[in-house]
């Protein structure tokens, strides 16, 4: 599975970027990513577009 390193700080744009720590935290709470360390996440399989959009939009 691919790993993603989050950015150091959230830019708070709308929609949030894909490497934003807030987005990766929301994906991990939803069960689509696993946190490996403070900034590293492992994506668990294919993430549906609606889930990705919801994590970036809020």
N, C-alpha and C positions, 0 to 999 in steps of 0.2 A: 504494500500500500504506500502511496506517496506521503511524504512528510512536508509540512509547511512551517516556515519560521515566521512568526508574527512580527509586525513592525514594533518599534519601541513605544510609540505613542499613537493614539487614535487621532486622526485628522478631523473627525466629526463632520465629514462631507455627507451629502445625501445624494444617491445611496452610498453607503460605506463601501470602501474598497475590499477586495477579496482577502487581503493579508492583514486586515485590521484585527487587533486583538479582541475587540468586542464581537465581531462576526465569528471568529473561531471559537470563542467562549460559548456563544449561543449554539453553534453547531455541536459542540461537545455536550452541552446540556440536553440537546435533542437526540443525542445518540449517534451522530454521524461522524464524530471525530473523537479522538482519544488524546488527552494531554500527556505528553512525554516529560516535559520540563516546563520551566516558567514561560518560555516563548515558543517551544516546539510542539506541534500537534501532528498526529497521524490521522489522515482521512480514512474512514472505514467504508470502502466501496464507493459506488457511484452515488452522488448526492442529487436528488431530484431538483429540477429547476425551481419549483415553487418553494421548496424548503430553503434553497440558496437565496432566493429573492426575499423571502420573509425575514431571514437572518440579516440581510443587508438593509432592509427598508425601515424597520422599526425606529 
